[in-house]
Amino acid sequence: MDIYDELLRWAKGEGVELFGIEPCRIPGRGIGIAATRDIQKDDRILHVPTTTLRTIETVPKHITKNFPKDARVHGLLAADLALETLSSGSKYAAWNAVVPSQSDIFATLPLTWDPALHPFLPPPALALVQKQLSKFALDHASFQAALQSLHSPSPVARDTYLYTWLLTNTRTFYFETPRTLRLRLPCEDRMVFQPVADLFNHAAVGCAVSFDAASFTITADRAYAAGEEVYICYGQHSNDFLLAEYGFVMEENRWDEVGLDEVVLAELDAKQRERLEERGFLGGYVLDADTVCYRTQVALRLLCVPLREWRRSVDGGVCEGEEAAQAKVDRLLLKLLRKYLGKIDKTLETLGTLDIGEAGQREMLSMRWQQIRGLVDKTIMGLQS
């Protein structure tokens, strides 16, 4: 029996209901979910009872009691998966059989790439990967300490735990349980696994995912024809976020943006940074396909107008010579973006000559920098018109 047929057999036995959808292989993109019949907007297409979820409550007590009281749910779920690899006859065997392999995960996600490739990540993606590394180090240390307390007969390799940690990072859904609410866990750590639903691929706009105490429900966001792939939206994320967190970028992403922190911050002296920080405008500078963010405008204006006028504009006051001030900001932005284009082109040229990492990883980086170049080019053309 095909592993996806076995998954569906198991899931249906657990109360999971599918309405006009099924897992399918997507050429060049692995596994996804496709419509088996015509689906109408607002049709319910998947129902997953909460009794089927893998949550902090399903992690065996002998594991949780050996972790610190403030251990993250992420680390606990990853520990449960990692220790499960040492046992046989898991109730989740059919589910485990369909997840990406360790080699697939390690080839895809930047955290596991050759560190020599990390400097070629766009800065927002690199910042996310660095945060992941810090979180993983803490969770792994807790896991190692727990193993000693458990007197585990078989050691668990770091890569095994990293693999299950990344599976948890990429395949879980947001969910609130009485325990997560009682523990006041941060939103990013209110995570659960749910079968079948974790096979949906991402689109910038996708089917609606909702939950209550009894179940998760996925509802069609539009009409789908039989045979068409059906998507959910993982969130309104830029391609830098998708690359760092999920290991892919979208060719067309309505939520894409370019980080400008390195472009803008390099122009600011210590006093200017201090003034921006006092007003809550230090960093977080971006542009998207339509606009340059207000935070960027505020920072550049500090470089273009007298301090008193800048303060008045930040406070929402009307400044004399507003058009002239904005023209100065636009000219400075144009200069900085042209300079940034030079760096982008140099990065792309260097990537074309590298022989570190895997070819697919370098191609992914080149694709991402080409997208960034396109967004910067569009903004430059708008400033020049």
KARAJO-V702921 format. One record per residue. N is the residue number from 1. RES is the residue in one small letter. SS is DSSP state (helix for helix, strand for strand, loop for the rest). NEAR is the number of other ideal C-beta (glycine too) atoms within 10 Angstrom. Layout:
n=N res=RES ss=SS near=NEAR
n=N res=RES ss=SS near=NEAR
//
This chain:
n=1 res=m ss=loop near=9
n=2 res=d ss=loop near=9
n=3 res=i ss=helix near=14
n=4 res=y ss=helix near=18
n=5 res=d ss=helix near=12
n=6 res=e ss=helix near=15
n=7 res=l ss=helix near=22
n=8 res=l ss=helix near=19
n=9 res=r ss=helix near=11
n=10 res=w ss=helix near=19
n=11 res=a ss=helix near=21
n=12 res=k ss=helix near=12
n=13 res=g ss=helix near=10
n=14 res=e ss=loop near=16
n=15 res=g ss=loop near=13
n=16 res=v ss=loop near=21
n=17 res=e ss=strand near=15
n=18 res=l ss=strand near=18
n=19 res=f ss=loop near=14
n=20 res=g ss=loop near=19
n=21 res=i ss=strand near=24
n=22 res=e ss=strand near=15
n=23 res=p ss=strand near=20
n=24 res=c ss=strand near=16
n=25 res=r ss=strand near=11
n=26 res=i ss=strand near=13
n=27 res=p ss=loop near=5
n=28 res=g ss=loop near=5
n=29 res=r ss=loop near=10
n=30 res=g ss=strand near=12
n=31 res=i ss=strand near=17
n=32 res=g ss=strand near=16
n=33 res=i ss=strand near=24
n=34 res=a ss=strand near=17
n=35 res=a ss=strand near=21
n=36 res=t ss=loop near=14
n=37 res=r ss=loop near=12
n=38 res=d ss=loop near=13
n=39 res=i ss=strand near=22
n=40 res=q ss=loop near=10
n=41 res=k ss=loop near=11
n=42 res=d ss=loop near=12
n=43 res=d ss=loop near=18
n=44 res=r ss=strand near=15
n=45 res=i ss=strand near=20
n=46 res=l ss=strand near=28
n=47 res=h ss=strand near=18
n=48 res=v ss=strand near=25
n=49 res=p ss=strand near=14
n=50 res=t ss=helix near=18
n=51 res=t ss=helix near=10
n=52 res=t ss=helix near=23
n=53 res=l ss=loop near=22
n=54 res=r ss=strand near=19
n=55 res=t ss=loop near=20
n=56 res=i ss=loop near=23
n=57 res=e ss=loop near=14
n=58 res=t ss=loop near=15
n=59 res=v ss=loop near=20
n=60 res=p ss=loop near=11
n=61 res=k ss=helix near=8
n=62 res=h ss=helix near=11
n=63 res=i ss=helix near=19
n=64 res=t ss=helix near=16
n=65 res=k ss=loop near=11
n=66 res=n ss=loop near=17
n=67 res=f ss=loop near=19
n=68 res=p ss=loop near=12
n=69 res=k ss=loop near=7
n=70 res=d ss=loop near=8
n=71 res=a ss=loop near=21
n=72 res=r ss=loop near=21
n=73 res=v ss=helix near=24
n=74 res=h ss=helix near=20
n=75 res=g ss=helix near=24
n=76 res=l ss=helix near=22
n=77 res=l ss=helix near=27
n=78 res=a ss=helix near=26
n=79 res=a ss=helix near=29
n=80 res=d ss=helix near=20
n=81 res=l ss=helix near=23
n=82 res=a ss=helix near=22
n=83 res=l ss=helix near=23
n=84 res=e ss=helix near=16
n=85 res=t ss=loop near=17
n=86 res=l ss=loop near=12
n=87 res=s ss=loop near=8
n=88 res=s ss=loop near=7
n=89 res=g ss=loop near=5
n=90 res=s ss=loop near=12
n=91 res=k ss=loop near=11
n=92 res=y ss=loop near=17
n=93 res=a ss=helix near=13
n=94 res=a ss=helix near=21
n=95 res=w ss=helix near=22
n=96 res=n ss=helix near=15
n=97 res=a ss=loop near=12
n=98 res=v ss=loop near=17
n=99 res=v ss=loop near=20
n=100 res=p ss=loop near=19
n=101 res=s ss=loop near=9
n=102 res=q ss=helix near=17
n=103 res=s ss=helix near=9
n=104 res=d ss=helix near=13
n=105 res=i ss=helix near=21
n=106 res=f ss=helix near=18
n=107 res=a ss=helix near=16
n=108 res=t ss=helix near=22
n=109 res=l ss=loop near=23
n=110 res=p ss=helix near=23
n=111 res=l ss=helix near=23
n=112 res=t ss=helix near=19
n=113 res=w ss=loop near=23
n=114 res=d ss=loop near=11
n=115 res=p ss=helix near=13
n=116 res=a ss=helix near=10
n=117 res=l ss=helix near=18
n=118 res=h ss=helix near=16
n=119 res=p ss=loop near=9
n=120 res=f ss=loop near=23
n=121 res=l ss=loop near=22
n=122 res=p ss=loop near=23
n=123 res=p ss=helix near=14
n=124 res=p ss=helix near=22
n=125 res=a ss=helix near=24
n=126 res=l ss=helix near=17
n=127 res=a ss=helix near=15
n=128 res=l ss=helix near=19
n=129 res=v ss=helix near=21
n=130 res=q ss=helix near=14
n=131 res=k ss=helix near=12
n=132 res=q ss=helix near=19
n=133 res=l ss=helix near=12
n=134 res=s ss=helix near=10
n=135 res=k ss=helix near=17
n=136 res=f ss=helix near=21
n=137 res=a ss=helix near=10
n=138 res=l ss=helix near=13
n=139 res=d ss=helix near=23
n=140 res=h ss=helix near=18
n=141 res=a ss=helix near=12
n=142 res=s ss=helix near=19
n=143 res=f ss=helix near=25
n=144 res=q ss=helix near=13
n=145 res=a ss=helix near=13
n=146 res=a ss=helix near=22
n=147 res=l ss=helix near=19
n=148 res=q ss=helix near=9
n=149 res=s ss=helix near=12
n=150 res=l ss=helix near=14
n=151 res=h ss=loop near=6
n=152 res=s ss=loop near=12
n=153 res=p ss=loop near=6
n=154 res=s ss=loop near=10
n=155 res=p ss=loop near=10
n=156 res=v ss=loop near=18
n=157 res=a ss=loop near=11
n=158 res=r ss=helix near=13
n=159 res=d ss=helix near=11
n=160 res=t ss=helix near=17
n=161 res=y ss=helix near=23
n=162 res=l ss=helix near=21
n=163 res=y ss=helix near=24
n=164 res=t ss=helix near=24
n=165 res=w ss=helix near=26
n=166 res=l ss=helix near=23
n=167 res=l ss=helix near=21
n=168 res=t ss=helix near=25
n=169 res=n ss=helix near=20
n=170 res=t ss=helix near=17
n=171 res=r ss=helix near=17
n=172 res=t ss=loop near=21
n=173 res=f ss=strand near=18
n=174 res=y ss=strand near=14
n=175 res=f ss=loop near=18
n=176 res=e ss=loop near=14
n=177 res=t ss=loop near=18
n=178 res=p ss=helix near=9
n=179 res=r ss=helix near=13
n=180 res=t ss=helix near=21
n=181 res=l ss=helix near=10
n=182 res=r ss=helix near=8
n=183 res=l ss=loop near=15
n=184 res=r ss=loop near=6
n=185 res=l ss=loop near=19
n=186 res=p ss=loop near=10
n=187 res=c ss=helix near=9
n=188 res=e ss=helix near=11
n=189 res=d ss=helix near=19
n=190 res=r ss=loop near=20
n=191 res=m ss=strand near=22
n=192 res=v ss=strand near=25
n=193 res=f ss=strand near=23
n=194 res=q ss=loop near=26
n=195 res=p ss=loop near=21
n=196 res=v ss=loop near=28
n=197 res=a ss=helix near=22
n=198 res=d ss=helix near=17
n=199 res=l ss=helix near=20
n=200 res=f ss=loop near=24
n=201 res=n ss=strand near=18
n=202 res=h ss=strand near=17
n=203 res=a ss=strand near=18
n=204 res=a ss=strand near=16
n=205 res=v ss=strand near=12
n=206 res=g ss=strand near=18
n=207 res=c ss=strand near=26
n=208 res=a ss=strand near=13
n=209 res=v ss=strand near=18
n=210 res=s ss=strand near=9
n=211 res=f ss=strand near=18
n=212 res=d ss=loop near=9
n=213 res=a ss=loop near=8
n=214 res=a ss=loop near=10
n=215 res=s ss=strand near=19
n=216 res=f ss=strand near=22
n=217 res=t ss=strand near=18
n=218 res=i ss=strand near=27
n=219 res=t ss=strand near=15
n=220 res=a ss=loop near=22
n=221 res=d ss=loop near=17
n=222 res=r ss=loop near=12
n=223 res=a ss=loop near=13
n=224 res=y ss=strand near=23
n=225 res=a ss=loop near=9
n=226 res=a ss=loop near=11
n=227 res=g ss=loop near=11
n=228 res=e ss=loop near=12
n=229 res=e ss=strand near=16
n=230 res=v ss=strand near=25
n=231 res=y ss=strand near=18
n=232 res=i ss=strand near=20
n=233 res=c ss=loop near=17
n=234 res=y ss=loop near=19
n=235 res=g ss=loop near=12
n=236 res=q ss=loop near=11
n=237 res=h ss=loop near=20
n=238 res=s ss=loop near=22
n=239 res=n ss=helix near=24
n=240 res=d ss=helix near=25
n=241 res=f ss=helix near=20
n=242 res=l ss=helix near=21
n=243 res=l ss=helix near=26
n=244 res=a ss=helix near=24
n=245 res=e ss=helix near=21
n=246 res=y ss=helix near=17
n=247 res=g ss=loop near=22
n=248 res=f ss=loop near=15
n=249 res=v ss=loop near=19
n=250 res=m ss=loop near=17
n=251 res=e ss=loop near=7
n=252 res=e ss=loop near=8
n=253 res=n ss=loop near=20
n=254 res=r ss=loop near=11
n=255 res=w ss=loop near=17
n=256 res=d ss=loop near=23
n=257 res=e ss=strand near=20
n=258 res=v ss=strand near=27
n=259 res=g ss=strand near=21
n=260 res=l ss=loop near=27
n=261 res=d ss=helix near=18
n=262 res=e ss=helix near=13
n=263 res=v ss=helix near=21
n=264 res=v ss=helix near=22
n=265 res=l ss=helix near=15
n=266 res=a ss=loop near=9
n=267 res=e ss=loop near=14
n=268 res=l ss=loop near=17
n=269 res=d ss=loop near=8
n=270 res=a ss=helix near=7
n=271 res=k ss=helix near=10
n=272 res=q ss=helix near=17
n=273 res=r ss=helix near=16
n=274 res=e ss=helix near=11
n=275 res=r ss=helix near=18
n=276 res=l ss=helix near=21
n=277 res=e ss=helix near=11
n=278 res=e ss=helix near=9
n=279 res=r ss=loop near=13
n=280 res=g ss=loop near=10
n=281 res=f ss=loop near=20
n=282 res=l ss=loop near=20
n=283 res=g ss=loop near=14
n=284 res=g ss=loop near=15
n=285 res=y ss=loop near=23
n=286 res=v ss=strand near=19
n=287 res=l ss=strand near=22
n=288 res=d ss=strand near=17
n=289 res=a ss=loop near=15
n=290 res=d ss=loop near=9
n=291 res=t ss=loop near=13
n=292 res=v ss=strand near=21
n=293 res=c ss=loop near=15
n=294 res=y ss=helix near=10
n=295 res=r ss=helix near=19
n=296 res=t ss=helix near=22
n=297 res=q ss=helix near=17
n=298 res=v ss=helix near=19
n=299 res=a ss=helix near=26
n=300 res=l ss=helix near=25
n=301 res=r ss=helix near=20
n=302 res=l ss=helix near=22
n=303 res=l ss=loop near=16
n=304 res=c ss=loop near=18
n=305 res=v ss=loop near=21
n=306 res=p ss=loop near=10
n=307 res=l ss=helix near=11
n=308 res=r ss=helix near=9
n=309 res=e ss=helix near=17
n=310 res=w ss=helix near=21
n=311 res=r ss=helix near=15
n=312 res=r ss=helix near=15
n=313 res=s ss=helix near=18
n=314 res=v ss=helix near=16
n=315 res=d ss=loop near=8
n=316 res=g ss=loop near=6
n=317 res=g ss=loop near=9
n=318 res=v ss=loop near=7
n=319 res=c ss=loop near=17
n=320 res=e ss=loop near=8
n=321 res=g ss=loop near=11
n=322 res=e ss=helix near=12
n=323 res=e ss=helix near=6
n=324 res=a ss=helix near=12
n=325 res=a ss=helix near=18
n=326 res=q ss=helix near=16
n=327 res=a ss=helix near=12
n=328 res=k ss=helix near=15
n=329 res=v ss=helix near=21
n=330 res=d ss=helix near=17
n=331 res=r ss=helix near=13
n=332 res=l ss=helix near=16
n=333 res=l ss=helix near=22
n=334 res=l ss=helix near=15
n=335 res=k ss=helix near=12
n=336 res=l ss=helix near=18
n=337 res=l ss=helix near=20
n=338 res=r ss=helix near=12
n=339 res=k ss=helix near=11
n=340 res=y ss=helix near=18
n=341 res=l ss=helix near=15
n=342 res=g ss=helix near=9
n=343 res=k ss=helix near=12
n=344 res=i ss=helix near=18
n=345 res=d ss=helix near=12
n=346 res=k ss=helix near=10
n=347 res=t ss=helix near=18
n=348 res=l ss=helix near=16
n=349 res=e ss=helix near=9
n=350 res=t ss=helix near=11
n=351 res=l ss=helix near=16
n=352 res=g ss=loop near=9
n=353 res=t ss=loop near=7
n=354 res=l ss=loop near=16
n=355 res=d ss=loop near=6
n=356 res=i ss=loop near=12
n=357 res=g ss=loop near=19
n=358 res=e ss=loop near=14
n=359 res=a ss=helix near=9
n=360 res=g ss=helix near=10
n=361 res=q ss=helix near=21
n=362 res=r ss=helix near=19
n=363 res=e ss=helix near=11
n=364 res=m ss=helix near=21
n=365 res=l ss=helix near=24
n=366 res=s ss=helix near=16
n=367 res=m ss=helix near=15
n=368 res=r ss=helix near=21
n=369 res=w ss=helix near=19
n=370 res=q ss=helix near=11
n=371 res=q ss=helix near=21
n=372 res=i ss=helix near=23
n=373 res=r ss=helix near=17
n=374 res=g ss=helix near=13
n=375 res=l ss=helix near=18
n=376 res=v ss=helix near=19
n=377 res=d ss=helix near=13
n=378 res=k ss=helix near=14
n=379 res=t ss=helix near=21
n=380 res=i ss=helix near=16
n=381 res=m ss=helix near=9
n=382 res=g ss=helix near=15
n=383 res=l ss=helix near=15
n=384 res=q ss=helix near=8
n=385 res=s ss=loop near=5
//
